[in-house]
Amino acid sequence: MQETSLYEPVKRFLESMDFAVKGEVGGCDMVGVRAGEPPVVVICELKLQFNLELVLQAVDRAAACDEVWLAALMSARGKGREHDRRFRALCRRLGFGLLGVSARGEVELILSPAALPPRRDPRRRSRLVEEHHRRKGDPSIGGSTRKKPIMTAYRQEALACAAAMVDGPK
């Protein structure tokens, strides 16, 4: 199983909360934006298991969004980190939400993100929102950074220009 298998179930979960979700935006596995003034921005990082690397990624992303969610596969025997009260307490103190994804693709809300005082990086946040709005559709599956080049808004625009040039001037 790969991180990309978590993308669709978690995307559906966030979309059920009225977020427009796209994968691999600004180095984040998933970015969701809910309309409003200002828009609400969530970042969700995907891993196959709850671990320190996932928490460290979330700490890095926290300044660019309103909420950070961590999503990982639930352990098969129910003895994974998602059930470790110390891990949940750490995420609660950091203000991160936890989502567990079952082998069947069902998403379980383990911990809601806490509303902590803002610690935003406005420039980074605005770059994420701008990239999210400029993309056409959802061309990249979250968690797929090593598979192939990520389809950025810039790349989409460059391909559109190249396609227009193939036809020549009219």
N, C-alpha and C positions, 0 to 999 in steps of 0.2 A: 504494500500500500504506500502511496505517496501523499505529500502535502496537498497536491492538487485535488485529491479525492475529497478533501474537507471543504473545498471552495464552494461548491454548489449548495450543500446543506446550510453552511454558515451564511452564504449570501441570501438564501431564502429567509433565514431567521432575521437578519438585519432588515431585509426588505419588508418583512411583516411589521417592523417598527417604523415604517415610512422613510427609510433611507434609500437613496439611489446609490447602488453599490457597484464599484468597478475594481478589477484586479490589477495589481502591480502598478500602482500610481506612486511616483516619487520614491521608489524603493520600499514601499509598504505592501504587504501581501494583499490587503483590501482596504479601500477607503470608501466610507459611506458619507453622503451629504444629505441632510434633511433641509428642505427649503425653509427659509425664514430670514429674518434680518437681525443679527447676522446668521448665516447658515450654521447648523450644528454639524460638526465634523467628527466622525469616529474612525479610528484606525483599528483594524483587527489583524493580528499576526497569527499565522498558522504553523503548527508543528505536529509531528506524529506523536509526541508525548510532552507532558508538562515538565519543563526542566528550567535550569538557570538561564540557558541561552535564550529561551522564550521570554523570560522576565527581563533580561538585559535588553533585548530588542524593544520591549514595551517601554522601558525607562527611556530609551533613546527617542522613541516616537512621541512621548507624552507632551512635549512642548509644542507640537504642531497640531494638536487637536483638542477637542472637548472631552472625549472619552477614549480609553484604550481597552480593547477586548483581547483576551488571549483564548485561542481555540486549539484544542488538541483531541486526539483520539482518546476515548475512555479506555482504561485498562480492561482486558478481557475478564480478569478474575475479581475486579472491583477493589484491588489493593494498590492502585496507582496514586500518584501525587494528588490527583483531583480529590482524593478522600483524606489526604494528610492535612490536619487542621493547621499545622504550622505553615504549610504552603498557602492555604486559603487565607490565613491571617496576614501573611506577607503581602499577598495581592490586595487584600482589603486595606491595609495600611498605605499601600501605594495608590489606591483608588482604581485598580484595574478590575474589569469584569472577566469572569471565567465562563467559557462555554465548553462542554464536553460533547464530542460527537461519537455516537455509537458506531459499531461496524456496519449497521444497517442504514447509516446516514441520518439518524435522528439526533437533533440537537437538544441538549439539556442545559438549562441555565443553572450554573453552579453558584455564581456570585455576581451580583449586579455591581456595576462600577459606582464608586462613591463620588459624590460631588465634593471635590477638594478645591481649595482656592486656585484660581487660574495660574498657570505657569507656562504661558504660551509664548511662542516665538512667532510674532505676527507675520514676518516675512516668509518664513517656511510654511506657515499655515496658508497664506495667500497663494503661494506657488502650488500647493497641493490642490486648492480649490480651483485655481485657474486651469491646471492640467486636467483635472476631473471634468470641468465644463467644456474644454476644447476637444476632448476625445469624442469621436463618433462611435456610438455603441459601446460594447464591452469586449474589446478584441483580445485581451490578455487574461488568462486564467491565473488567479492568485496562487502564489507559491511556486510559480514556474520559472523563476529567474534563470536557472541554469539550462533550460531546455532549448530556447532559441531567443533571438533578439526580441525585446519587449516592444510592442506596438505603442509608441508614444504618440501624442498629438502632433508633434513635429514630424515624425515619420509618416503619419497619415497624410499630413498636408504635403509633404515632399512627394509621396506617391501620387497624390491627386494632381500635383503640378506636372510630374513626369507623364502621367496618363494624358493630360491635356496637351502636352508637347508632341506626343506621338501622332495626334491628329493633324498637327501643323496649324499654321495661321489660317483663318477663314475669311 
